[in-house]
Amino acid sequence: MDFMSNIWKHPKTSLTGVLIAVAGVAGVLTQQGVTLGKVGGGTVVSLASALATLLLGLMAKDPGTGQQVSESTRQPAAPNTLAQGSLEGDPGSGKWTNAKLGAWLLIALLIPLPWMQGCTATSVAQNIVNWTPSLESAVATVDSTAVLLAPADGAVFAAATAGFDAASNLLVAQAKAYLANPSATLLAQLQAQIVVLEQQVNTSLLQAARIVDAKSQQHAMAAIQAVATIVGAILSIVQSISSKAAVAQMAAQSTVKLEMVRPYLDDAKAAETVAAHYGEPLTMARTQVAQGEQLQINAGL
């Protein structure tokens, strides 16, 4: 009875909880490849997630538009409470309620990754293609890094990264082809090629870690890490639209696992790259990078 009474007395809070639950379950189902059917160009799960997030956004009104309480009708604060009007000390105010809703909305938005939203094949393909200019730029930086290293180290670095150009160029071409025609055949090619490039990057990280000269190693690792961040993002996108069988096949082709090179990755730089690419807060990007890496590790990639 108390449960039903609380729902009746606090409908806004109850509805918020339900919407967060819907967004959370939808995020998990999407990551597991469960769609519950098609709706237009998307899926039932992605539609439910989008509607839940939209309704949360509508409920989280601007604090300035909340109901105002006049100074004459406001009850005096108890001696041990915080200052009047603060978020914690004035839970009855519209400002406090709206701040809570804003926080809950942020939680709901953080549940799924930006590249794992159950989108249409075209939008996913566009997401991949949007990363290709950054990939090409990062690979070009790798090509120009060898001259900054000690002669012996430069030779090792050049050998370790020799396949980056060909592998990345092929991946870019396949991504654009998939955008033009999102077919199962082209997706299979993307799945195979992103693993090829990821394996090259992981192997080069292990080799660069053996460089003895500190300055040479710093330059080498920074250049490779930039490529690794973008390749990891694209791999997460491809993984999010691949079947369990396809992901298992990708994992079987991956011999140098992410877990093996994890100590050599710069999470801070990776988060900065993702935040800049998607135009989002750095804190959110850190969460997304961590989640993406964990999903790849769990899949055996």
PECORFEN-V932161 format. One record per helix or strand. SS is the DSSP state (helix for helix, strand for strand). FROM is the first residue (numbers start at 1). TO is the last residue. If there is no record, write none. Layout:
ss=SS from=FROM to=TO
ss=SS from=FROM to=TO
This chain:
ss=helix from=2 to=9
ss=helix from=11 to=31
ss=strand from=38 to=39
ss=strand from=42 to=43
ss=helix from=44 to=59
ss=helix from=63 to=65
ss=helix from=94 to=111
ss=helix from=121 to=143
ss=helix from=146 to=148
ss=helix from=151 to=160
ss=helix from=164 to=180
ss=helix from=184 to=208
ss=helix from=214 to=240
ss=helix from=244 to=253
ss=helix from=258 to=264
ss=helix from=267 to=278
ss=helix from=282 to=299
